[in-house]
Each structure stands twice: as structure tokens, then as C-alpha cells.
């Protein structure tokens, strides 16, 4: 370990922790973590990973900052409206911690590119707002033997789980995505901004624990919470044969499945709410 004086001061609270220490901090500085989605969950995830001194953070997002994002997406600021989210994220991260290298992936995750993207990272965090991407990330990480965390939020609720090779995965909880349009998105149903912070910091903690080896990960169980009652619970999840989709039907597992993605942009959601009499 060869920390500079500034690094010893910056990471002193980590170094003091028995379960992290200088060795754990060195592991963080040498680690590579990928954040898929620079939105509500990706914002607190990336912020706390950067603060912790994760050496390289990859950010995947093809969207630009919208004014409606700022209620919960703390990586971005008013001046960033119209800017690519990955660029805004990089600026925020670099201003927070110059030790961190930021790698940008300003495009949509697809079956054709996801395995190449995740292959060079130690831990993957998924914080997107659609089921097709969640299942694609799950399947690709399993094929690449990658540890990952998945999270989702809606209205006042959130849920997350962590997978390491050999443990239960997202498909052990949900066999396949729900039919398009059957589950509302945040732009349709709303979400309390602070919910993203609660769940995103939990996901960031899982990544830090995985890298340093501290504590027990949220594997083979799913954590859910409801902010209206402030009730948290963990539900055991048993590993099943559904680690990968049945639709492969004996074909090579290299063939990732891309599910249909229901699209509902902000303007469509506004028009629907206006037609229903919810907005003027």
C-alpha cells in the first residue's frame, strides 16, 4: 500500500474500519465497477462509489438530462439539462474525487454489446427502469460469471438483490418480464425522489462489500422496503434452473434474449395524465 497523504486523509474513515482497513481501501482503488443507468439509482450508486475511492467507474446511459430528472438524479444539476447523462456524471464524479477514472458508454445496452462491456469490470450495478434491460443484464452477467446488484423503485417502494456466481439470480425471482404495459414506469406512476437515494446507497454498499470482502452480501434473498411505513424485510430466494431463459431451447447459451421494451416517454406520460384530468 502506497497512499499519498491526501489519500490517507480522504479515506481515513474507511482505513479505521477493521473490516476494510488499508488493504480494503487499496482493493477499492484498484477495482473496476460498472453502473448501468445514470438515473435515479445510478446517481447515488456512482456518487458513493466515487467517494469510496473505486478506481474506475464505468457509466452506461444513452439519455440526456431532463428537468424532470433532477427531483431524484443527484449526479445532474440544472445547468446539465440537455447534456448527455454520462458526461454530466463524469463531471460530478471527477469534481468529487480526482482519484477516480470514469469510463463512458453513451449507448443503449443490447445483446450484441453487453458482454463486451461488462467483461472488463469486477462488479456490475443495474439501476435501469425497464424489465427487458434488467433481464438482459442478469443473463449476460451469469454468462460472464460476474457478480452484480439489481435494483428497482416505484412510487414509495424499492427492492434489490445481489448475485454472485452460483447464487440465486433475478430470474429465480421473476421467471420472465411482465407483458409490455402491464407494470407502470416511474414516468407513469411517479416515484418519491428520496427512494432512489435509499436503494442506490444500499446497492453501492453491496459493491463496496464485495470488493473489500466485508460482511455478508444480499445473496439468495431480496430486500424490499416501503417508505410510507418504513418497513424493511428480506425474503429468501432459492436458486432455480431459471438462471437463464427457457427460450434458448437447447441452443447455445451464448444467444442472449432481447425482450420487447414498452416505450413511454415523458411527453406521452404527460399527455396521458392530462387526458385523464390529472394535470392542466
C-alpha positions as a Markdown table, in Angstrom:
| # | Residue | x | y | z |
|---|---|---|---|---|
| 1 | Unk | 0.0 | 0.0 | 0.0 |
| 2 | Unk | 1.4 | 3.3 | -1.0 |
| 3 | Unk | -1.2 | 6.0 | -0.2 |
| 4 | Unk | -0.5 | 9.7 | -0.6 |
| 5 | Unk | -1.0 | 11.9 | 2.4 |
| 6 | Unk | -4.2 | 13.3 | 0.8 |
| 7 | Unk | -5.5 | 9.7 | 0.3 |
| 8 | Unk | -4.8 | 8.8 | 3.9 |
| 9 | Unk | -6.8 | 11.8 | 5.0 |
| 10 | Unk | -9.6 | 11.3 | 2.4 |
| 11 | Unk | -10.1 | 7.6 | 3.1 |
| 12 | Unk | -9.3 | 7.7 | 6.8 |
| 13 | Unk | -12.8 | 6.6 | 8.0 |
| 14 | Unk | -12.5 | 3.5 | 5.7 |
| 15 | Unk | -9.0 | 2.7 | 6.9 |
| 16 | Unk | -10.1 | 2.9 | 10.5 |
| 17 | Unk | -12.7 | 0.2 | 9.9 |
| 18 | Unk | -11.5 | -3.3 | 10.9 |
| 19 | Unk | -13.4 | -4.9 | 8.0 |
| 20 | Unk | -11.9 | -2.5 | 5.4 |
| 21 | Unk | -8.6 | -1.1 | 6.6 |
| 22 | Unk | -5.8 | -0.1 | 4.3 |
| 23 | Unk | -5.9 | -3.4 | 2.4 |
| 24 | Unk | -9.6 | -3.0 | 1.6 |
| 25 | Unk | -9.1 | 0.6 | 0.5 |
| 26 | Unk | -6.3 | -0.5 | -1.8 |
| 27 | Unk | -8.7 | -3.0 | -3.3 |
| 28 | Unk | -11.2 | -0.3 | -3.9 |
| 29 | Unk | -8.7 | 2.0 | -5.6 |
| 30 | Unk | -7.7 | -0.9 | -7.9 |
| 31 | Unk | -11.3 | -2.0 | -8.6 |
| 32 | Unk | -13.4 | -1.5 | -11.7 |
| 33 | Unk | -17.1 | -1.2 | -11.3 |
| 34 | Unk | -19.8 | -0.7 | -14.0 |
| 35 | Unk | -23.0 | 1.3 | -13.3 |
| 36 | Unk | -25.7 | 0.6 | -15.9 |
| 37 | Unk | -28.1 | 3.6 | -15.8 |
| 38 | Unk | -27.1 | 7.1 | -14.7 |
| 39 | Unk | -30.6 | 8.0 | -13.4 |
| 40 | Unk | -32.3 | 7.7 | -10.0 |
| 41 | Unk | -30.4 | 4.6 | -8.8 |
| 42 | Unk | -27.2 | 5.2 | -10.7 |
| 43 | Unk | -26.8 | 8.6 | -9.2 |
| 44 | Unk | -26.4 | 7.7 | -5.6 |
| 45 | Unk | -24.6 | 4.5 | -6.6 |
| 46 | Unk | -21.9 | 6.3 | -8.6 |
| 47 | Unk | -21.6 | 9.1 | -6.1 |
| 48 | Unk | -20.9 | 6.8 | -3.2 |
| 49 | Unk | -18.6 | 4.6 | -5.2 |
| 50 | Unk | -16.6 | 7.7 | -6.2 |
| 51 | Unk | -16.5 | 8.9 | -2.7 |
| 52 | Unk | -15.3 | 5.5 | -1.6 |
| 53 | Unk | -12.4 | 5.6 | -4.0 |
| 54 | Unk | -13.4 | 3.0 | -6.5 |
| 55 | Unk | -10.6 | 3.4 | -9.0 |
| 56 | Unk | -12.5 | 3.0 | -12.3 |
| 57 | Unk | -16.2 | 3.6 | -12.7 |
| 58 | Unk | -17.9 | 2.8 | -16.0 |
| 59 | Unk | -21.2 | 4.6 | -16.7 |
| 60 | Unk | -23.7 | 3.3 | -19.3 |
| 61 | Unk | -26.5 | 5.6 | -20.4 |
| 62 | Unk | -27.7 | 6.8 | -23.8 |
| 63 | Unk | -30.0 | 9.6 | -22.5 |
| 64 | Unk | -29.7 | 13.3 | -21.9 |
| 65 | Unk | -30.6 | 15.1 | -18.7 |
| 66 | Unk | -34.2 | 16.3 | -18.5 |
| 67 | Unk | -35.6 | 18.8 | -16.0 |
| 68 | Unk | -37.9 | 16.1 | -14.5 |
| 69 | Unk | -34.8 | 14.0 | -13.7 |
| 70 | Unk | -33.5 | 16.5 | -11.1 |
| 71 | Unk | -36.0 | 15.6 | -8.5 |
| 72 | Unk | -34.0 | 12.4 | -7.8 |
| 73 | Unk | -31.0 | 12.1 | -10.1 |
| 74 | Unk | -28.4 | 13.8 | -7.9 |
| 75 | Unk | -25.5 | 13.3 | -10.4 |
| 76 | Unk | -27.0 | 16.0 | -12.5 |
| 77 | Unk | -27.7 | 19.7 | -12.0 |
| 78 | Unk | -29.9 | 22.4 | -13.6 |
| 79 | Unk | -27.1 | 23.5 | -15.8 |
| 80 | Unk | -26.8 | 20.0 | -17.2 |
| 81 | Unk | -30.3 | 19.9 | -18.8 |
| 82 | Unk | -29.8 | 18.8 | -22.4 |
| 83 | Unk | -26.4 | 17.3 | -21.7 |
| 84 | Unk | -25.6 | 13.6 | -22.1 |
| 85 | Unk | -26.0 | 11.9 | -18.7 |
| 86 | Unk | -22.7 | 10.1 | -19.0 |
| 87 | Unk | -21.0 | 13.5 | -19.5 |
| 88 | Unk | -22.8 | 15.1 | -16.6 |
| 89 | Unk | -22.0 | 12.1 | -14.4 |
| 90 | Unk | -18.3 | 12.3 | -15.3 |
| 91 | Unk | -18.1 | 15.9 | -14.4 |
| 92 | Unk | -19.8 | 15.3 | -11.0 |
| 93 | Unk | -17.6 | 12.3 | -10.2 |
| 94 | Unk | -14.4 | 14.0 | -11.2 |
| 95 | Unk | -15.2 | 17.1 | -9.1 |
| 96 | Unk | -15.9 | 14.8 | -6.1 |
| 97 | Unk | -12.8 | 12.6 | -6.3 |
| 98 | Unk | -9.9 | 13.1 | -8.7 |
| 99 | Unk | -8.6 | 9.6 | -7.9 |
| 100 | Unk | -11.4 | 8.1 | -9.9 |
| 101 | Unk | -11.2 | 7.3 | -13.6 |
| 102 | Unk | -14.5 | 7.5 | -15.4 |
| 103 | Unk | -15.2 | 5.4 | -18.5 |
| 104 | Unk | -18.2 | 6.4 | -20.6 |
| 105 | Unk | -20.5 | 4.1 | -22.5 |
| 106 | Unk | -23.0 | 6.5 | -24.1 |
| 107 | Unk | -25.3 | 4.0 | -25.8 |
| 108 | Unk | -28.0 | 1.5 | -25.2 |
| 109 | Unk | -27.3 | -1.9 | -23.8 |
| 110 | Unk | -28.0 | -4.6 | -26.3 |
| 111 | Unk | -27.5 | -8.3 | -26.6 |
| 112 | Unk | -24.8 | -7.6 | -29.2 |
| 113 | Unk | -22.7 | -5.4 | -27.0 |
| 114 | Unk | -23.4 | -6.1 | -23.3 |
| 115 | Unk | -21.0 | -9.0 | -22.8 |
| 116 | Unk | -18.1 | -7.0 | -24.3 |
| 117 | Unk | -19.0 | -4.0 | -22.0 |
| 118 | Unk | -19.3 | -5.9 | -18.7 |
| 119 | Unk | -16.3 | -8.3 | -19.3 |
| 120 | Unk | -13.7 | -5.8 | -18.0 |
| 121 | Unk | -15.4 | -4.9 | -14.8 |
| 122 | Unk | -15.3 | -6.6 | -11.4 |
| 123 | Unk | -18.8 | -5.8 | -10.3 |
| 124 | Unk | -21.9 | -4.7 | -12.2 |
| 125 | Unk | -24.7 | -2.5 | -10.8 |
| 126 | Unk | -28.0 | -2.3 | -12.7 |
| 127 | Unk | -30.3 | 0.6 | -11.9 |
| 128 | Unk | -32.5 | 0.9 | -15.0 |
| 129 | Unk | -36.2 | 1.5 | -15.2 |
| 130 | Unk | -37.3 | -1.3 | -17.6 |
| 131 | Unk | -37.6 | -5.1 | -17.3 |
| 132 | Unk | -36.0 | -6.0 | -20.7 |
| 133 | Unk | -32.7 | -4.4 | -19.7 |
| 134 | Unk | -32.9 | -6.0 | -16.2 |
| 135 | Unk | -33.2 | -9.5 | -17.7 |
| 136 | Unk | -30.5 | -8.8 | -20.3 |
| 137 | Unk | -28.1 | -7.7 | -17.6 |
| 138 | Unk | -28.9 | -10.7 | -15.4 |
| 139 | Unk | -28.4 | -13.2 | -18.3 |
| 140 | Unk | -25.2 | -11.5 | -19.5 |
| 141 | Unk | -23.6 | -11.4 | -16.1 |
| 142 | Unk | -24.4 | -15.0 | -15.5 |
| 143 | Unk | -22.8 | -16.0 | -18.8 |
| 144 | Unk | -19.7 | -13.9 | -17.9 |
| 145 | Unk | -19.5 | -15.1 | -14.3 |
| 146 | Unk | -19.9 | -11.6 | -13.0 |
| 147 | Unk | -21.2 | -10.5 | -9.6 |
| 148 | Unk | -23.9 | -7.9 | -9.8 |
| 149 | Unk | -26.6 | -6.0 | -8.0 |
| 150 | Unk | -30.0 | -5.2 | -9.4 |
| 151 | Unk | -32.5 | -2.7 | -8.0 |
| 152 | Unk | -35.9 | -1.2 | -8.8 |
| 153 | Unk | -38.1 | 1.6 | -7.4 |
| 154 | Unk | -41.6 | 2.7 | -7.9 |
| 155 | Unk | -43.8 | 5.2 | -6.0 |
| 156 | Unk | -42.7 | 4.7 | -2.4 |
| 157 | Unk | -41.2 | 1.2 | -2.7 |
| 158 | Unk | -37.9 | -0.3 | -3.6 |
| 159 | Unk | -36.2 | -3.7 | -3.9 |
| 160 | Unk | -32.8 | -5.1 | -4.6 |
| 161 | Unk | -30.7 | -8.3 | -4.6 |
| 162 | Unk | -27.1 | -9.3 | -5.2 |
| 163 | Unk | -25.9 | -12.2 | -7.3 |
| 164 | Unk | -22.5 | -13.9 | -7.2 |
| 165 | Unk | -21.7 | -16.9 | -9.4 |
| 166 | Unk | -23.6 | -19.9 | -8.0 |
| 167 | Unk | -26.3 | -17.9 | -6.1 |
| 168 | Unk | -29.9 | -17.1 | -6.9 |
| 169 | Unk | -30.4 | -14.6 | -9.7 |
| 170 | Unk | -33.1 | -12.2 | -10.8 |
| 171 | Unk | -34.7 | -15.0 | -12.9 |
| 172 | Unk | -35.1 | -17.0 | -9.7 |
| 173 | Unk | -37.5 | -14.3 | -8.5 |
| 174 | Unk | -39.1 | -13.4 | -11.8 |
| 175 | Unk | -39.1 | -16.1 | -14.5 |
| 176 | Unk | -39.6 | -13.6 | -17.3 |
| 177 | Unk | -40.6 | -10.0 | -17.9 |
| 178 | Unk | -44.2 | -9.0 | -17.4 |
| 179 | Unk | -46.2 | -8.2 | -20.6 |
| 180 | Unk | -45.4 | -4.8 | -22.0 |
| 181 | Unk | -47.6 | -2.1 | -20.4 |
| 182 | Unk | -48.7 | -4.3 | -17.5 |
| 183 | Unk | -46.4 | -2.6 | -15.0 |
| 184 | Unk | -46.2 | 1.3 | -14.9 |
| 185 | Unk | -42.9 | 3.1 | -15.2 |
| 186 | Unk | -41.8 | 5.9 | -12.9 |
| 187 | Unk | -42.9 | 8.4 | -15.5 |
| 188 | Unk | -46.4 | 6.9 | -15.4 |
| 189 | Unk | -46.8 | 6.2 | -11.7 |
| 190 | Unk | -44.4 | 8.6 | -10.1 |
| 191 | Unk | -41.6 | 7.9 | -7.5 |
| 192 | Unk | -40.5 | 9.7 | -4.3 |
| 193 | Unk | -37.1 | 11.1 | -5.1 |
| 194 | Unk | -35.5 | 10.0 | -1.8 |
| 195 | Unk | -36.4 | 6.4 | -2.5 |
| 196 | Unk | -33.8 | 6.4 | -5.2 |
| 197 | Unk | -31.2 | 7.5 | -2.6 |
| 198 | Unk | -32.2 | 4.8 | -0.1 |
| 199 | Unk | -32.0 | 2.0 | -2.6 |
| 200 | Unk | -29.0 | 3.3 | -4.5 |
| 201 | Unk | -26.8 | 3.6 | -1.4 |
| 202 | Unk | -27.7 | 0.1 | -0.4 |
| 203 | Unk | -26.5 | -1.1 | -3.9 |
| 204 | Unk | -23.3 | 0.9 | -3.5 |
| 205 | Unk | -22.7 | -0.7 | -0.1 |
| 206 | Unk | -23.1 | -4.1 | -1.7 |
| 207 | Unk | -20.4 | -3.3 | -4.3 |
| 208 | Unk | -18.0 | -2.0 | -1.7 |
| 209 | Unk | -18.6 | -5.1 | 0.5 |
| 210 | Unk | -18.0 | -7.3 | -2.5 |
| 211 | Unk | -14.7 | -5.6 | -3.4 |
| 212 | Unk | -13.4 | -5.4 | 0.2 |
| 213 | Unk | -14.8 | -8.8 | 1.4 |
| 214 | Unk | -16.5 | -7.1 | 4.3 |
| 215 | Unk | -19.7 | -8.5 | 5.8 |
| 216 | Unk | -22.4 | -10.7 | 4.1 |
| 217 | Unk | -23.9 | -9.8 | 0.7 |
| 218 | Unk | -27.5 | -9.7 | -0.1 |
| 219 | Unk | -27.4 | -13.0 | -1.9 |
| 220 | Unk | -30.1 | -15.7 | -2.1 |
| 221 | Unk | -32.6 | -13.1 | -0.7 |
| 222 | Unk | -34.3 | -10.0 | -1.9 |
| 223 | Unk | -34.6 | -6.8 | 0.2 |
| 224 | Unk | -37.8 | -4.8 | -0.1 |
| 225 | Unk | -38.9 | -1.7 | 1.7 |
| 226 | Unk | -41.9 | 0.7 | 1.8 |
| 227 | Unk | -41.1 | 4.3 | 2.7 |
| 228 | Unk | -44.6 | 5.0 | 3.7 |
| 229 | Unk | -44.4 | 2.7 | 6.7 |
| 230 | Unk | -40.6 | 2.5 | 6.8 |
| 231 | Unk | -40.8 | -1.3 | 6.9 |
| 232 | Unk | -37.8 | -3.3 | 5.5 |
| 233 | Unk | -37.8 | -7.0 | 5.0 |
| 234 | Unk | -35.7 | -9.7 | 3.4 |
| 235 | Unk | -37.3 | -12.6 | 1.5 |
| 236 | Unk | -35.3 | -15.8 | 1.0 |
| 237 | Unk | -34.8 | -16.7 | -2.7 |
| 238 | Unk | -34.0 | -20.3 | -3.7 |
| 239 | Unk | -31.7 | -20.8 | -6.7 |
| 240 | Unk | -33.6 | -22.4 | -9.6 |
| 241 | Unk | -32.9 | -23.8 | -13.0 |
| 242 | Unk | -34.2 | -20.4 | -14.4 |
| 243 | Unk | -30.8 | -18.8 | -14.2 |
| 244 | Unk | -31.1 | -18.4 | -18.0 |
| 245 | Unk | -34.2 | -18.2 | -20.1 |
| 246 | Unk | -36.0 | -21.3 | -21.3 |
| 247 | Unk | -36.4 | -19.8 | -24.7 |
| 248 | Unk | -32.9 | -21.0 | -25.6 |
| 249 | Unk | -34.5 | -24.4 | -26.0 |
| 250 | Unk | -31.2 | -26.3 | -26.0 |
| 251 | Unk | -29.5 | -23.8 | -28.2 |
| 252 | Unk | -26.1 | -22.3 | -27.3 |
| 253 | Unk | -26.4 | -20.1 | -24.1 |
| 254 | Unk | -24.3 | -17.5 | -26.0 |
| 255 | Unk | -27.6 | -16.3 | -27.6 |
| 256 | Unk | -28.9 | -13.7 | -25.3 |
| 257 | Unk | -32.6 | -12.9 | -25.5 |
| 258 | Unk | -33.8 | -9.3 | -26.1 |
| 259 | Unk | -37.4 | -8.8 | -24.9 |
| 260 | Unk | -39.7 | -6.2 | -26.3 |
| 261 | Unk | -39.4 | -3.0 | -24.4 |
| 262 | Unk | -42.5 | -0.9 | -23.8 |
| 263 | Unk | -41.7 | 2.8 | -24.6 |
| 264 | Unk | -43.3 | 5.6 | -22.7 |
| 265 | Unk | -41.5 | 8.9 | -22.9 |
| 266 | Unk | -42.2 | 11.9 | -20.7 |
| 267 | Unk | -44.3 | 13.7 | -23.2 |
| 268 | Unk | -46.5 | 10.7 | -23.7 |
| 269 | Unk | -47.0 | 10.3 | -20.0 |
| 270 | Unk | -47.9 | 13.9 | -19.6 |
| 271 | Unk | -50.4 | 13.7 | -22.4 |
| 272 | Unk | -52.0 | 10.6 | -20.8 |
| 273 | Unk | -52.2 | 12.3 | -17.4 |
| 274 | Unk | -53.7 | 15.5 | -18.9 |
| 275 | Unk | -56.3 | 13.4 | -20.8 |
| 276 | Unk | -57.2 | 11.8 | -17.5 |
| 277 | Unk | -57.6 | 15.1 | -15.9 |
| 278 | Unk | -54.5 | 14.9 | -13.6 |
| 279 | Unk | -52.7 | 18.0 | -15.0 |
| 280 | Unk | -53.7 | 21.2 | -16.6 |
